[in-house]
């Protein structure tokens, strides 16, 4: 897995219901950064948003971790033309409206080349009280509500088009729901790196190498991926970081006519939203960060603690599984763990046949399939069946789960989710390792944190070691001094964004309000928990933010 921010790209298909962070690679926040140096300071000087030593948040920082400084309140003259665009919204995609606009490739050098970004919106649908309008839907329009499903690499356009009709009706009555594909993602100057055939090989590569030949093969796969991105992305590859994506959101905010940005971000979308709040605290409206990442972690710590999140989620699955008649992993939680490890080892030795005769299930794909099912407990029945089939020699079910994680199409094609995921991660944080020897030294710590997934996730973090452009970001805290209340949601057994990350982010933010969901799966809002949904919807509709420390769930 490469990372939610490092794990190899997670499927937005399931993310449409659960939205989230990817596993595998050099993580960042949720996958996370390392210490800054003269070569890895945050992009640019103050005009770009900088990480500075000292400042009001310095007391909150971990040793060696700097705070994110806000940008000047006034829009620089060189950027004024971008903020003055008049995008034309046109009907598209069966009932939505679409537009494009331009942003500078490099905010430090506006005019030196532009990117075209795409956005979609579902215009507010006022409730009609005479026809059963939703309670609380009355009232004037509140503006736009930007949504981001995570990744990095998840398409916000696809996400909005998938959830608009099921979003809370009272919220829909007062907000236009807006999806902006971040730079390099989806319809916004997307990055591509490998053909479908080569991506098949990449996803099948052994990420638990047993000897030098297997290490060399993994390094070759990572180098091929990085070189493919360099060849096809060109100059864009150095300008796909989260700070730049947050600045793009501010341009869109202005083009939408909103004085303040209202936003719901999930998983990596929390890192993007927190970055916006840190850069533009005075333009921050109602912000909800669900499945929060911790921007103060370096990439090694981020990947290792994420491995622990999946271990926690696995323990919850195992506890549930062994109580069920169709559990294929024994009758105790210890047996379940032992049998899973044994199954992975057997598949490593001999990949399994699948219905697709041209493809065999490798250990890497089997692990990815299990990880995919950890994102949502509604996938647990599918995982039990797939594990039973795998023990009987049929890898089809686990391969389908793995393909879902990567969003592989039936025709063997891949979206740009994974390509953008790596491009953003490798810019946002310095690579955690310089090469295989570093990984080998780190594996014992990873395995202590996660006996099931630690080794895989340590090796998954190797790709950024071969990235063709230097990281421009570093670990940092976000204070967002002066911002309106920011709701940070943490789920106690979240696999991809461990609960401790939400606690940390809420503590860093001057106006952070931690809302805890005691439950399983990745993210909480919109998953039909009345307590969480009621607290968030009330806040979005003009009510107070949830009281600090509010808990929902079991």
ABEGO torsion letter per residue (X at the ends): XAEAAABBBBBAAAAAAAEEBBBEEBBBGABBBBBBBAAABBBEBAAAEBBBBEEAAAAABBBGBBBBBBBBABBBAAAAAAAABBBBBBBBGGGBBBBBBBBBABAABBGAEBBBBBBBBBBBBBBBAAAGBBBGABEBBAEBBBBBAEOBGBBAAAAAAAAAAABBAAAAAABBBBBBBBBGBEABGBBBABBAAAAAAAAABBABBABAAAAAAAAAAAAAAAAAAAAAAEAAAAAABAAAAAAAAAAAAAAAGBABBBBBBBEAAAAAAAAAAAABAAABBBBBBBGBBBAABBAAAAAAAAAAAAAAAAAAAAAAAAABAABAAEABAAAAAAAAAAAAAAAAABBBBBABAABBBBAAAAAAAAAAAAABAAAAAAAAAAAAAAAAGBAAAAAAAAAAAAGBBAAGBBBAAAAAAAAAAAAABBBABAEAAAAAAAAAAAAAABAAAAAAAAAAAAAAAABABBBABBBBBBAGBGBBBBBBBBBAABAABBAAAAAAAAAABAABBBBBBBBBEBEABGAGBAAAAAAAAAAAAGBBBBBBGBBBEX
